Structure formats: C-alpha cells, structure tokens
Amino acid sequence: METGAYGAPKAGGSFNLESFLKRPETVLRIISCVFALIVFACIVTDGYSNTSKSEKLYCIFNENGDACHYAVGIGFLAFLACLLFLFLDIYLPALSNVNYRKYIVLGDLGFSALWSFLWFVGFCFLTNQWSITDTSEFLTGQDSARAAIAFSFFSILTWIPLACFAYKKLKQGANFNPDYVDPTQDITSPYPSYPGSVADNYQSPPFSNNRDTGEYQPPAY
C-alpha cells in the first residue's frame, strides 16, 4: 500500500526501479503509450490511400479528413502525456512540497478523465465513418483502419483506470495531515519523555552537606 501524501511515499526515499515498474499505474501508462503510438502510426502510415478512381490520397475513413486528423491528434498527445506522467511518477516521491504533489495529481486526474472521453469519442467517430466507407474503393490501408479503431477502444480501457487511480490519490491526499509531527520526535513537545527526563526535586538526598548553623554544645558529665 502506498503511504504519504497523494499516493507518494515520504520525500527522500530511494528510487526502486523494479518496484516502480510493478506499480499498476506504471503498467497502465506504458500500455496506454503503446496503444496511442499504434493509433498514431496506423493513421500516419496507411490512413491515407488512393482510390481506384484517383491517385490522390484520401483519408481512408470515408474520405473524411477530420477523422484522420482527430485520431492523429489525440494519439500523439496521449503518447506525449504518458511519457510526461511517467517522469512525474518518478519525480513525485522526491517532491517534499505537498501542494505541488496535489497539482500533479489534479493534472493527472483531469487529463486521464478527459482523454478517456476523447478516446470514446474517437472510437465512435472512427467506427461510424468506417461503417459507411466503401472499402472497395481504397487500394490499401484497410487493416490499419481496423487497427486504429480497435486500439482506440482499448485506450478507453486503460485511461479510465488511470483516472480512478488519480482520484484515489487525490482522496488520500485530502485525508493527509501535513502538520502532524510525531511527539517522540518533536523536541519542542511539552510532554517529557518517560522515564523522568526531568530531575525529581521533591525528594531530598539521603546525606546532606548542609550543617546545622547552631553552636555546638558539648555533653555535660
């Protein structure tokens, strides 16, 4: 279980690559990065094709250039965002300022939620355009179009959990008390440590060096 503020351990801890790569958020970010790259590459490489009637290149999704532009745009930005948030995940444990951690988690939550929605819109948009496309007109790119649609759907399944993880971190941070100090570690604490760090002054020592100030009277014989 993660401890500390906003899902990050206390600042100053050593970075463990193996533990970092095993985190569910890290796995999902890497998968999301790969899916975004596949969608982007499919459209850029084979998303535009010439038809049997013309040598001019058209967007394979019903010759609708907006569909190709949309898929390329969200795929490229998703790829860059995954790399950025992977770096921030590495940097977050070393960040001692709780407010900065909060801003990073809020950014993660907002972007993940937004891109979950944009991937859903992209999947519906591409599927609709592909369903009305006369595939016999295009000479190449049909497999790439299907791959772009499929990985747009898969991207929805990875970005939604990322948004959920970010929301969990945000709730954890809301319950975190940055002013808490362990009393045993606080030198200004009004409560003394036990046993008796303060000398007991109520008991006199068994032998006193103070002598009676009266004049000595020898015994009478």
C-alpha positions in Angstrom: 0.0 0.0 0.0 1.2 3.5 -0.9 1.8 5.8 2.0 2.4 9.5 2.3 0.7 12.4 0.6 -1.2 12.0 -2.6 -0.1 8.4 -3.2 3.6 9.1 -2.9 5.9 8.0 -0.1 7.7 10.4 2.1 10.2 12.6 0.4 13.8 11.5 0.5 13.2 7.8 -0.1 15.4 5.9 -2.5 14.0 5.1 -6.0 13.5 1.4 -6.8 13.1 0.7 -10.5 11.7 -2.8 -10.0 9.0 -1.7 -7.6 8.2 1.3 -9.9 7.7 -0.9 -12.9 5.4 -3.2 -11.0 3.0 -0.5 -10.0 -0.4 -0.7 -11.7 -0.2 2.9 -12.7 3.1 2.4 -14.4 1.9 -0.7 -16.3 -1.2 1.2 -17.5 0.8 4.2 -18.6 3.2 2.1 -20.6 0.3 0.2 -22.2 -1.6 3.5 -22.9 1.6 4.9 -24.5 1.9 1.8 -26.8 -1.8 2.0 -27.8 -1.6 5.7 -28.6 1.5 5.1 -30.7 -0.2 2.3 -32.6 -3.2 4.5 -33.4 -1.0 7.4 -34.4 1.3 5.2 -36.6 -1.7 3.4 -38.3 -3.2 6.7 -39.5 0.1 8.4 -40.4 1.4 5.4 -42.4 -1.7 3.9 -44.0 -4.5 6.2 -43.0 -4.4 8.0 -46.3 -4.8 6.0 -49.5 -5.5 6.5 -53.2 -8.7 5.1 -54.7 -9.5 3.1 -57.8 -10.7 6.3 -59.4 -8.0 8.7 -58.4 -4.3 8.7 -57.5 -4.9 11.5 -54.9 -4.6 10.4 -51.3 -7.8 10.4 -49.2 -8.5 9.6 -45.6 -9.5 6.0 -45.5 -12.3 6.8 -43.2 -15.0 7.7 -45.8 -12.6 10.2 -47.2 -13.2 12.4 -44.1 -10.0 14.1 -43.3 -11.4 15.2 -39.9 -11.5 11.6 -38.7 -7.8 11.1 -39.6 -6.8 14.4 -38.1 -8.7 13.6 -34.9 -7.1 10.2 -34.4 -3.6 11.5 -35.1 -4.1 14.4 -32.7 -5.4 12.5 -29.7 -2.9 9.7 -30.3 0.1 12.0 -30.5 -0.9 14.0 -27.4 -1.7 10.8 -25.4 1.7 9.4 -26.3 3.5 12.6 -25.0 1.3 12.8 -21.9 2.1 9.2 -21.0 5.8 10.0 -21.1 5.4 13.1 -19.1 3.3 11.5 -16.4 5.8 8.6 -16.2 8.5 11.1 -15.5 6.3 12.8 -12.9 5.6 9.5 -11.2 9.4 9.1 -10.8 9.8 12.6 -9.6 6.8 12.7 -7.2 8.4 10.8 -4.3 11.3 13.2 -4.2 8.9 16.2 -4.1 8.5 17.4 -0.5 6.0 20.2 -1.2 2.5 18.7 -0.6 0.8 21.4 -2.7 3.0 20.6 -5.7 2.1 17.0 -5.3 -1.6 18.0 -5.3 -1.3 19.9 -8.5 0.4 17.0 -10.3 -2.3 14.6 -9.1 -5.0 17.0 -10.2 -3.4 17.3 -13.6 -3.2 13.6 -13.9 -6.9 13.2 -12.9 -8.1 15.9 -15.3 -6.1 14.7 -18.3 -6.9 11.0 -17.7 -10.6 11.7 -17.4 -10.6 14.0 -20.5 -8.7 11.5 -22.6 -10.9 8.7 -21.6 -13.8 10.7 -23.0 -11.8 11.8 -26.1 -10.8 8.2 -26.9 -14.5 7.2 -26.6 -15.5 9.9 -29.0 -12.7 8.9 -31.3 -13.7 5.3 -31.2 -17.4 6.2 -32.0 -16.3 8.7 -34.7 -13.9 6.3 -36.5 -16.4 3.4 -36.2 -19.2 5.5 -37.7 -17.0 6.7 -40.6 -15.7 3.2 -41.3 -19.2 1.7 -41.4 -20.2 4.0 -44.3 -16.9 3.7 -46.1 -16.8 1.9 -49.5 -13.8 -0.2 -48.8 -13.6 -1.5 -52.3 -12.7 2.0 -53.5 -9.4 2.0 -51.4 -6.4 0.1 -52.6 -4.6 -0.1 -49.2 -5.0 0.8 -45.5 -8.0 -1.3 -44.6 -6.1 -3.3 -41.9 -4.6 -0.1 -40.5 -8.1 1.5 -40.2 -9.4 -1.5 -38.3 -6.4 -1.5 -36.0 -6.9 2.2 -35.3 -10.5 1.6 -34.3 -9.6 -1.4 -32.1 -6.8 0.3 -30.2 -8.9 3.4 -29.8 -11.3 1.2 -27.9 -8.5 -0.4 -25.9 -7.2 3.0 -25.0 -10.6 3.7 -23.2 -10.0 0.7 -21.0 -6.6 1.9 -19.9 -7.3 5.6 -19.4 -10.4 5.1 -17.2 -8.4 3.1 -14.6 -5.7 5.8 -14.7 -8.3 8.4 -13.8 -9.5 6.2 -11.0 -6.0 5.8 -9.6 -5.5 9.6 -9.7 -8.8 10.1 -7.9 -7.8 7.7 -5.2 -4.6 9.6 -4.7 -6.5 12.8 -4.5 -8.8 11.5 -1.8 -5.7 10.1 0.1 -4.1 13.5 -0.1 -7.3 15.2 1.2 -7.1 13.0 4.3 -3.4 13.6 4.8 -2.4 15.9 7.7 0.8 17.8 6.7 1.1 19.4 10.1 1.3 16.1 12.0 4.5 15.6 14.0 5.4 12.5 16.0 5.6 13.7 19.6 8.6 11.4 20.3 10.5 13.2 17.6 9.5 16.7 18.4 12.0 18.4 20.7 9.6 21.2 21.4 6.9 18.9 22.7 5.6 20.0 26.1 5.4 16.3 27.2 8.7 15.0 28.6 9.8 11.5 27.6 9.5 8.7 30.1 11.1 7.8 32.4 11.9 11.1 34.3 13.8 13.2 31.9 13.3 16.0 34.5 15.1 15.6 37.8 12.9 14.8 40.7 13.2 17.8 43.0 10.7 16.8 45.6 13.0 14.3 47.5 16.0 15.4 49.5 19.2 13.4 49.1 20.0 10.9 51.9 23.1 12.8 53.0 23.2 16.5 53.1 26.3 18.6 53.1 24.4 21.4 54.9 25.3 21.5 58.6 23.3 22.9 61.4 24.1 26.6 61.8 23.7 26.4 65.6 26.7 26.5 68.0 28.0 23.1 69.1 27.2 22.2 72.8 29.4 19.5 74.3 27.6 17.0 76.5 27.5 17.6 80.3 29.3 15.0 82.6 
